[in-house]
């Protein structure tokens, strides 16, 4: 937590968030904003996506002096792989939302006749 009072208006556009941030500050509760400040400045390699930790030969950091990782991957490959992994991780982390949406769609009246038809066919053929 920082010593000086922060400008909560710069942290969010929402008034309810401002109120919560002010209360957290008054109560001495650490927020993501405090942790962000503790992590600043961020590692330039990580921030630009040219740090690779995929295998145990690394971590490799791409720079002018060392343009390739131990395996031969260049900056483009490492950035692309990192990006793909971020997407896959994010999608996996939120797959429950997709499941919930699917369950809601299955409850739609238009979806029911299809389900009933499939179940009926299975019973007939078994
Ligand atoms: S750049 Fe290659 S060698 Fe280095 S950590 Fe990534 S995968 Fe391993």
Backbone and ligand atoms as CSV (ligand in chain L), in Angstrom:
chain,resi,resn,atom,element,x,y,z
A,1,UNK,N,N,0.857,-1.184,0.000
A,1,UNK,CA,C,0.000,0.000,0.000
A,1,UNK,C,C,0.892,1.232,0.000
A,2,UNK,N,N,0.544,2.208,-0.819
A,2,UNK,CA,C,1.351,3.420,-0.911
A,2,UNK,C,C,1.026,4.358,0.241
A,3,UNK,N,N,1.989,5.211,0.543
A,3,UNK,CA,C,1.814,6.156,1.652
A,3,UNK,C,C,0.873,7.292,1.260
A,4,UNK,N,N,1.084,7.851,0.056
A,4,UNK,CA,C,0.259,8.994,-0.335
A,4,UNK,C,C,-1.099,8.525,-0.857
A,5,UNK,N,N,-2.057,9.418,-0.776
A,5,UNK,CA,C,-3.383,9.096,-1.285
A,5,UNK,C,C,-3.335,9.081,-2.800
A,6,UNK,N,N,-3.837,8.002,-3.376
A,6,UNK,CA,C,-3.799,7.864,-4.821
A,6,UNK,C,C,-5.039,8.477,-5.448
A,7,UNK,N,N,-4.910,8.762,-6.718
A,7,UNK,CA,C,-6.046,9.289,-7.460
A,7,UNK,C,C,-6.867,8.117,-7.987
A,8,UNK,N,N,-7.895,7.741,-7.239
A,8,UNK,CA,C,-8.675,6.566,-7.626
A,8,UNK,C,C,-9.447,6.803,-8.925
A,9,UNK,N,N,-9.683,8.059,-9.263
A,9,UNK,CA,C,-10.381,8.346,-10.516
A,9,UNK,C,C,-9.577,7.871,-11.728
A,10,UNK,N,N,-8.261,7.793,-11.593
A,10,UNK,CA,C,-7.430,7.314,-12.694
A,10,UNK,C,C,-7.419,5.791,-12.780
A,11,UNK,N,N,-7.883,5.123,-11.738
A,11,UNK,CA,C,-7.841,3.659,-11.702
A,11,UNK,C,C,-9.075,3.015,-12.306
A,12,UNK,N,N,-10.177,3.739,-12.308
A,12,UNK,CA,C,-11.412,3.176,-12.846
A,12,UNK,C,C,-12.341,4.308,-13.267
A,13,UNK,N,N,-13.230,3.988,-14.176
A,13,UNK,CA,C,-14.218,4.991,-14.586
A,13,UNK,C,C,-15.491,4.872,-13.739
A,14,UNK,N,N,-15.574,3.851,-12.885
A,14,UNK,CA,C,-16.807,3.585,-12.141
A,14,UNK,C,C,-16.754,4.140,-10.724
A,15,UNK,N,N,-17.826,4.820,-10.333
A,15,UNK,CA,C,-17.900,5.418,-9.003
A,15,UNK,C,C,-17.886,4.346,-7.916
A,16,UNK,N,N,-18.551,3.211,-8.144
A,16,UNK,CA,C,-18.547,2.170,-7.111
A,16,UNK,C,C,-17.129,1.626,-6.890
A,17,UNK,N,N,-16.344,1.544,-7.969
A,17,UNK,CA,C,-14.954,1.105,-7.826
A,17,UNK,C,C,-14.148,2.141,-7.049
A,18,UNK,N,N,-14.408,3.411,-7.290
A,18,UNK,CA,C,-13.716,4.469,-6.529
A,18,UNK,C,C,-13.978,4.310,-5.049
A,19,UNK,N,N,-15.252,4.072,-4.705
A,19,UNK,CA,C,-15.610,3.913,-3.296
A,19,UNK,C,C,-14.906,2.706,-2.684
A,20,UNK,N,N,-14.872,1.616,-3.421
A,20,UNK,CA,C,-14.232,0.404,-2.894
A,20,UNK,C,C,-12.732,0.616,-2.731
A,21,UNK,N,N,-12.104,1.308,-3.680
A,21,UNK,CA,C,-10.660,1.547,-3.588
A,21,UNK,C,C,-10.328,2.467,-2.410
A,22,UNK,N,N,-11.171,3.482,-2.202
A,22,UNK,CA,C,-10.950,4.384,-1.054
A,22,UNK,C,C,-11.087,3.614,0.260
A,23,UNK,N,N,-12.097,2.755,0.333
A,23,UNK,CA,C,-12.303,1.962,1.561
A,23,UNK,C,C,-11.125,1.019,1.781
A,24,UNK,N,N,-10.667,0.377,0.722
A,24,UNK,CA,C,-9.526,-0.535,0.842
A,24,UNK,C,C,-8.307,0.219,1.365
A,25,UNK,N,N,-8.108,1.422,0.859
A,25,UNK,CA,C,-6.970,2.229,1.304
A,25,UNK,C,C,-7.110,2.608,2.783
A,26,UNK,N,N,-8.312,3.033,3.164
A,26,UNK,CA,C,-8.564,3.388,4.572
A,26,UNK,C,C,-8.339,2.190,5.494
A,27,UNK,N,N,-8.778,1.006,5.042
A,27,UNK,CA,C,-8.695,-0.198,5.872
A,27,UNK,C,C,-7.359,-0.922,5.764
A,28,UNK,N,N,-6.473,-0.398,4.921
A,28,UNK,CA,C,-5.152,-1.017,4.772
A,28,UNK,C,C,-5.199,-2.341,4.030
A,29,UNK,N,N,-6.158,-2.501,3.145
A,29,UNK,CA,C,-6.283,-3.741,2.370
A,29,UNK,C,C,-5.548,-3.581,1.041
A,30,UNK,N,N,-4.686,-4.537,0.753
A,30,UNK,CA,C,-3.916,-4.511,-0.486
A,30,UNK,C,C,-4.809,-4.864,-1.664
A,31,UNK,N,N,-4.650,-4.136,-2.759
A,31,UNK,CA,C,-5.418,-4.418,-3.980
A,31,UNK,C,C,-4.455,-4.728,-5.131
A,32,UNK,N,N,-5.035,-5.059,-6.265
A,32,UNK,CA,C,-4.219,-5.318,-7.459
A,32,UNK,C,C,-3.405,-4.086,-7.827
A,33,UNK,N,N,-3.940,-2.902,-7.537
A,33,UNK,CA,C,-3.209,-1.672,-7.863
A,33,UNK,C,C,-1.933,-1.564,-7.046
A,34,UNK,N,N,-1.992,-1.993,-5.780
A,34,UNK,CA,C,-0.786,-1.985,-4.944
A,34,UNK,C,C,0.239,-2.968,-5.479
A,35,UNK,N,N,-0.250,-4.152,-5.840
A,35,UNK,CA,C,0.665,-5.172,-6.360
A,35,UNK,C,C,1.256,-4.755,-7.702
A,36,UNK,N,N,0.457,-4.066,-8.512
A,36,UNK,CA,C,0.975,-3.561,-9.791
A,36,UNK,C,C,2.120,-2.581,-9.541
A,37,UNK,N,N,1.931,-1.722,-8.561
A,37,UNK,CA,C,2.977,-0.749,-8.230
A,37,UNK,C,C,4.246,-1.440,-7.736
A,38,UNK,N,N,4.052,-2.520,-6.949
A,38,UNK,CA,C,5.209,-3.270,-6.449
A,38,UNK,C,C,5.968,-3.961,-7.576
A,39,UNK,N,N,5.260,-4.318,-8.638
A,39,UNK,CA,C,5.877,-5.022,-9.770
A,39,UNK,C,C,6.468,-4.068,-10.808
A,40,UNK,N,N,6.299,-2.784,-10.612
A,40,UNK,CA,C,6.774,-1.792,-11.573
A,40,UNK,C,C,8.204,-1.365,-11.222
A,41,UNK,N,N,9.129,-1.211,-12.160
A,41,UNK,CA,C,8.941,-1.405,-13.585
A,41,UNK,C,C,8.955,-2.894,-13.932
A,42,UNK,N,N,8.176,-3.252,-14.922
A,42,UNK,CA,C,8.139,-4.639,-15.362
A,42,UNK,C,C,9.402,-4.977,-16.147
A,43,UNK,N,N,9.698,-6.273,-16.157
A,43,UNK,CA,C,10.834,-6.776,-16.936
A,43,UNK,C,C,10.569,-6.479,-18.409
A,44,UNK,N,N,11.520,-5.830,-19.068
A,44,UNK,CA,C,11.321,-5.440,-20.478
A,44,UNK,C,C,11.233,-6.656,-21.396
A,45,UNK,N,N,11.950,-7.716,-21.073
A,45,UNK,CA,C,11.878,-8.924,-21.903
A,45,UNK,C,C,10.483,-9.539,-21.795
A,46,UNK,N,N,10.006,-9.666,-20.585
A,46,UNK,CA,C,8.681,-10.245,-20.394
A,46,UNK,C,C,7.592,-9.369,-20.971
A,47,UNK,N,N,7.736,-8.072,-20.784
A,47,UNK,CA,C,6.724,-7.128,-21.266
A,47,UNK,C,C,6.606,-7.168,-22.790
A,48,UNK,N,N,7.740,-7.334,-23.468
A,48,UNK,CA,C,7.689,-7.367,-24.932
A,48,UNK,C,C,7.478,-8.782,-25.455
A,49,UNK,N,N,7.412,-9.761,-24.586
A,49,UNK,CA,C,7.067,-11.123,-24.988
A,49,UNK,C,C,8.235,-11.936,-25.504
A,50,UNK,N,N,9.475,-11.462,-25.320
A,50,UNK,CA,C,10.618,-12.186,-25.856
A,50,UNK,C,C,11.386,-12.949,-24.781
A,51,UNK,N,N,10.674,-13.345,-23.747
A,51,UNK,CA,C,11.244,-14.221,-22.730
A,51,UNK,C,C,10.538,-15.571,-22.868
A,52,UNK,N,N,11.299,-16.627,-23.000
A,52,UNK,CA,C,10.699,-17.958,-23.172
A,52,UNK,C,C,11.119,-18.863,-22.019
A,53,UNK,N,N,10.129,-19.536,-21.447
A,53,UNK,CA,C,10.401,-20.494,-20.364
A,53,UNK,C,C,9.712,-21.830,-20.650
A,54,UNK,N,N,9.556,-22.121,-21.929
A,54,UNK,CA,C,8.818,-23.327,-22.293
A,54,UNK,C,C,9.556,-24.587,-21.865
A,55,UNK,N,N,10.876,-24.615,-22.024
A,55,UNK,CA,C,11.593,-25.850,-21.686
A,55,UNK,C,C,12.677,-25.566,-20.648
A,56,UNK,N,N,13.326,-26.617,-20.212
A,56,UNK,CA,C,14.324,-26.481,-19.143
A,56,UNK,C,C,15.680,-26.005,-19.637
A,57,UNK,N,N,15.837,-25.805,-20.960
A,57,UNK,CA,C,17.089,-25.227,-21.447
A,57,UNK,C,C,17.098,-23.711,-21.233
A,58,UNK,N,N,15.932,-23.155,-21.007
A,58,UNK,CA,C,15.816,-21.726,-20.764
A,58,UNK,C,C,15.880,-21.440,-19.268
A,59,UNK,N,N,15.379,-20.318,-18.854
A,59,UNK,CA,C,14.703,-19.338,-19.698
A,59,UNK,C,C,15.663,-18.636,-20.659
A,60,UNK,N,N,15.139,-18.322,-21.844
A,60,UNK,CA,C,15.900,-17.610,-22.866
A,60,UNK,C,C,15.292,-16.226,-23.062
A,61,UNK,N,N,16.154,-15.254,-23.175
A,61,UNK,CA,C,15.704,-13.876,-23.426
A,61,UNK,C,C,16.360,-13.410,-24.714
A,62,UNK,N,N,15.523,-12.902,-25.625
A,62,UNK,CA,C,16.025,-12.497,-26.928
A,62,UNK,C,C,16.464,-11.034,-26.898
A,63,UNK,N,N,17.671,-10.820,-27.392
A,63,UNK,CA,C,18.224,-9.459,-27.475
A,63,UNK,C,C,19.092,-9.389,-28.727
A,64,UNK,N,N,19.648,-8.212,-29.018
A,64,UNK,CA,C,20.547,-8.086,-30.179
A,64,UNK,C,C,21.765,-8.991,-30.007
A,65,UNK,N,N,22.231,-9.082,-28.782
A,65,UNK,CA,C,23.405,-9.905,-28.487
A,65,UNK,C,C,23.096,-11.397,-28.604
A,66,UNK,N,N,21.876,-11.777,-28.270
A,66,UNK,CA,C,21.469,-13.191,-28.311
A,66,UNK,C,C,20.119,-13.291,-29.026
A,67,UNK,N,N,20.126,-13.262,-30.383
A,67,UNK,CA,C,18.870,-13.218,-31.143
A,67,UNK,C,C,18.110,-14.540,-31.207
A,68,UNK,N,N,18.709,-15.637,-30.750
A,68,UNK,CA,C,18.030,-16.933,-30.787
A,68,UNK,C,C,18.081,-17.596,-29.414
A,69,UNK,N,N,16.997,-18.306,-29.090
A,69,UNK,CA,C,17.004,-19.114,-27.876
A,69,UNK,C,C,17.901,-20.320,-28.079
A,70,UNK,N,N,18.135,-21.074,-27.033
A,70,UNK,CA,C,19.004,-22.249,-27.117
A,70,UNK,C,C,18.526,-23.196,-28.212
A,71,UNK,N,N,17.215,-23.338,-28.370
A,71,UNK,CA,C,16.643,-24.254,-29.373
A,71,UNK,C,C,16.648,-23.667,-30.776
A,72,UNK,N,N,16.976,-22.395,-30.933
A,72,UNK,CA,C,16.999,-21.754,-32.240
A,72,UNK,C,C,15.786,-20.882,-32.507
A,73,UNK,N,N,14.862,-20.822,-31.562
A,73,UNK,CA,C,13.674,-19.983,-31.752
A,73,UNK,C,C,14.075,-18.510,-31.730
A,74,UNK,N,N,13.549,-17.741,-32.713
A,74,UNK,CA,C,13.830,-16.301,-32.715
A,74,UNK,C,C,12.697,-15.544,-32.013
A,75,UNK,N,N,12.789,-14.235,-32.018
A,75,UNK,CA,C,11.802,-13.407,-31.304
A,75,UNK,C,C,10.390,-13.660,-31.818
A,76,UNK,N,N,10.242,-13.765,-33.146
A,76,UNK,CA,C,8.903,-13.976,-33.714
A,76,UNK,C,C,8.288,-15.286,-33.226
A,77,UNK,N,N,9.087,-16.335,-33.228
A,77,UNK,CA,C,8.593,-17.650,-32.789
A,77,UNK,C,C,8.206,-17.587,-31.309
A,78,UNK,N,N,9.062,-16.985,-30.508
A,78,UNK,CA,C,8.793,-16.940,-29.061
A,78,UNK,C,C,7.564,-16.101,-28.762
A,79,UNK,N,N,7.439,-14.953,-29.418
A,79,UNK,CA,C,6.251,-14.108,-29.204
A,79,UNK,C,C,4.990,-14.854,-29.634
A,80,UNK,N,N,5.046,-15.497,-30.810
A,80,UNK,CA,C,3.874,-16.226,-31.311
A,80,UNK,C,C,3.506,-17.366,-30.365
A,81,UNK,N,N,4.501,-18.115,-29.896
A,81,UNK,CA,C,4.212,-19.227,-28.968
A,81,UNK,C,C,3.640,-18.706,-27.664
A,82,UNK,N,N,4.246,-17.649,-27.141
A,82,UNK,CA,C,3.721,-17.079,-25.889
A,82,UNK,C,C,2.273,-16.631,-26.073
A,83,UNK,N,N,2.018,-15.970,-27.196
A,83,UNK,CA,C,0.658,-15.480,-27.454
A,83,UNK,C,C,-0.332,-16.646,-27.550
A,84,UNK,N,N,0.054,-17.690,-28.278
A,84,UNK,CA,C,-0.805,-18.868,-28.393
A,84,UNK,C,C,-1.087,-19.494,-27.048
A,85,UNK,N,N,-0.058,-19.563,-26.202
A,85,UNK,CA,C,-0.240,-20.142,-24.868
A,85,UNK,C,C,-1.120,-19.255,-23.989
A,86,UNK,N,N,-0.980,-17.939,-24.127
A,86,UNK,CA,C,-1.858,-17.040,-23.366
A,86,UNK,C,C,-3.307,-17.278,-23.750
A,87,UNK,N,N,-3.538,-17.377,-25.059
A,87,UNK,CA,C,-4.908,-17.590,-25.539
A,87,UNK,C,C,-5.467,-18.915,-25.040
A,88,UNK,N,N,-4.662,-19.972,-25.162
A,88,UNK,CA,C,-5.125,-21.295,-24.734
A,88,UNK,C,C,-5.395,-21.301,-23.232
A,89,UNK,N,N,-4.492,-20.688,-22.465
A,89,UNK,CA,C,-4.679,-20.636,-21.014
A,89,UNK,C,C,-5.915,-19.847,-20.640
A,90,UNK,N,N,-6.096,-18.704,-21.312
A,90,UNK,CA,C,-7.277,-17.886,-21.029
A,90,UNK,C,C,-8.558,-18.594,-21.392
A,91,UNK,N,N,-8.558,-19.255,-22.563
A,91,UNK,CA,C,-9.759,-19.976,-22.991
A,91,UNK,C,C,-10.059,-21.116,-22.025
A,92,UNK,N,N,-9.012,-21.833,-21.605
A,92,UNK,CA,C,-9.221,-22.947,-20.676
A,92,UNK,C,C,-9.736,-22.432,-19.333
A,93,UNK,N,N,-9.182,-21.295,-18.901
A,93,UNK,CA,C,-9.590,-20.733,-17.617
A,93,UNK,C,C,-11.024,-20.256,-17.608
A,94,UNK,N,N,-11.562,-19.949,-18.778
A,94,UNK,CA,C,-12.934,-19.444,-18.845
A,94,UNK,C,C,-13.868,-20.413,-19.551
A,95,UNK,N,N,-13.443,-21.653,-19.723
A,95,UNK,CA,C,-14.283,-22.620,-20.432
A,95,UNK,C,C,-15.587,-22.881,-19.690
A,96,UNK,N,N,-15.569,-22.652,-18.382
A,96,UNK,CA,C,-16.814,-22.854,-17.621
A,96,UNK,C,C,-17.905,-21.892,-18.078
A,97,UNK,N,N,-17.497,-20.695,-18.559
A,97,UNK,CA,C,-18.500,-19.764,-19.077
A,97,UNK,C,C,-19.172,-20.351,-20.317
A,98,UNK,N,N,-18.349,-20.990,-21.175
A,98,UNK,CA,C,-18.883,-21.623,-22.370
A,98,UNK,C,C,-19.827,-22.757,-22.012
A,99,UNK,N,N,-19.455,-23.512,-20.993
A,99,UNK,CA,C,-20.311,-24.619,-20.554
A,99,UNK,C,C,-21.649,-24.084,-20.042
A,100,UNK,N,N,-21.576,-23.013,-19.262
A,100,UNK,CA,C,-22.813,-22.417,-18.739
A,100,UNK,C,C,-23.683,-21.914,-19.888
A,101,UNK,N,N,-23.059,-21.231,-20.857
A,101,UNK,CA,C,-23.824,-20.732,-22.004
A,101,UNK,C,C,-24.445,-21.898,-22.759
A,102,UNK,N,N,-23.685,-22.996,-22.948
A,102,UNK,CA,C,-24.215,-24.169,-23.648
A,102,UNK,C,C,-25.421,-24.746,-22.924
A,103,UNK,N,N,-25.335,-24.806,-21.605
A,103,UNK,CA,C,-26.456,-25.343,-20.824
A,103,UNK,C,C,-27.694,-24.476,-20.991
A,104,UNK,N,N,-27.479,-23.159,-21.031
A,104,UNK,CA,C,-28.622,-22.260,-21.240
A,104,UNK,C,C,-29.226,-22.477,-22.626
A,105,UNK,N,N,-28.351,-22.631,-23.636
A,105,UNK,CA,C,-28.862,-22.862,-24.993
A,105,UNK,C,C,-29.653,-24.167,-25.066
A,106,UNK,N,N,-29.166,-25.172,-24.332
A,106,UNK,CA,C,-29.855,-26.468,-24.340
A,106,UNK,C,C,-31.249,-26.364,-23.741
A,107,UNK,N,N,-31.459,-25.372,-22.887
A,107,UNK,CA,C,-32.772,-25.204,-22.266
A,107,UNK,C,C,-33.747,-24.444,-23.156
A,108,UNK,N,N,-33.250,-23.860,-24.233
A,108,UNK,CA,C,-34.135,-23.121,-25.131
A,108,UNK,C,C,-35.191,-24.052,-25.720
A,109,UNK,N,N,-36.411,-23.604,-25.848
A,109,UNK,CA,C,-37.476,-24.464,-26.381
A,109,UNK,C,C,-37.153,-25.047,-27.749
A,110,UNK,N,N,-36.464,-24.268,-28.593
A,110,UNK,CA,C,-36.145,-24.768,-29.930
A,110,UNK,C,C,-35.157,-25.922,-29.883
A,111,UNK,N,N,-34.342,-26.007,-28.843
A,111,UNK,CA,C,-33.340,-27.061,-28.747
A,111,UNK,C,C,-33.939,-28.370,-28.242
A,112,UNK,N,N,-35.019,-28.308,-27.525
A,112,UNK,CA,C,-35.587,-29.515,-26.906
A,112,UNK,C,C,-36.049,-30.585,-27.887
A,113,UNK,N,N,-36.785,-30.240,-28.914
A,113,UNK,CA,C,-37.244,-31.309,-29.817
A,113,UNK,C,C,-36.098,-32.123,-30.382
A,114,UNK,N,N,-34.976,-31.463,-30.704
A,114,UNK,CA,C,-33.819,-32.176,-31.238
A,114,UNK,C,C,-33.283,-33.195,-30.245
A,115,UNK,N,N,-33.157,-32.761,-28.985
A,115,UNK,CA,C,-32.624,-33.642,-27.945
A,115,UNK,C,C,-33.547,-34.846,-27.775
A,116,UNK,N,N,-34.828,-34.594,-27.725
A,116,UNK,CA,C,-35.801,-35.672,-27.546
A,116,UNK,C,C,-35.719,-36.645,-28.727
A,117,UNK,N,N,-35.579,-36.115,-29.913
A,117,UNK,CA,C,-35.479,-36.963,-31.099
A,117,UNK,C,C,-34.243,-37.859,-31.024
A,118,UNK,N,N,-33.110,-37.298,-30.640
A,118,UNK,CA,C,-31.891,-38.088,-30.555
A,118,UNK,C,C,-32.033,-39.202,-29.526
A,119,UNK,N,N,-32.568,-38.862,-28.348
A,119,UNK,CA,C,-32.731,-39.876,-27.305
A,119,UNK,C,C,-33.670,-40.983,-27.792
A,120,UNK,N,N,-34.727,-40.595,-28.477
A,120,UNK,CA,C,-35.691,-41.566,-28.971
A,120,UNK,C,C,-35.029,-42.519,-29.972
A,121,UNK,N,N,-34.195,-41.962,-30.856
A,121,UNK,CA,C,-33.518,-42.799,-31.843
A,121,UNK,C,C,-32.584,-43.791,-31.169
A,122,UNK,N,N,-31.841,-43.312,-30.171
A,122,UNK,CA,C,-30.904,-44.187,-29.481
A,122,UNK,C,C,-31.629,-45.372,-28.836
A,123,UNK,N,N,-32.737,-45.089,-28.226
A,123,UNK,CA,C,-33.498,-46.160,-27.569
A,123,UNK,C,C,-34.008,-47.183,-28.589
A,124,UNK,N,N,-34.405,-46.675,-29.748
A,124,UNK,CA,C,-34.937,-47.569,-30.772
A,124,UNK,C,C,-33.884,-48.531,-31.291
A,125,UNK,N,N,-32.612,-47.973,-31.419
A,125,UNK,CA,C,-31.591,-48.783,-32.062
A,125,UNK,C,C,-30.844,-49.689,-31.092
A,126,UNK,N,N,-30.990,-49.493,-29.824
A,126,UNK,CA,C,-30.210,-50.261,-28.849
A,126,UNK,C,C,-30.706,-51.682,-28.693
L,1,LIG,S1,S,13.682,-20.466,-26.474
L,1,LIG,FE1,FE,13.776,-22.658,-26.867
L,1,LIG,S2,S,15.421,-23.370,-25.545
L,1,LIG,FE2,FE,14.811,-21.373,-24.761
L,1,LIG,S3,S,13.312,-21.839,-23.174
L,1,LIG,FE3,FE,12.213,-21.467,-25.079
L,1,LIG,S4,S,11.915,-23.502,-25.952
L,1,LIG,FE4,FE,13.519,-23.669,-24.415
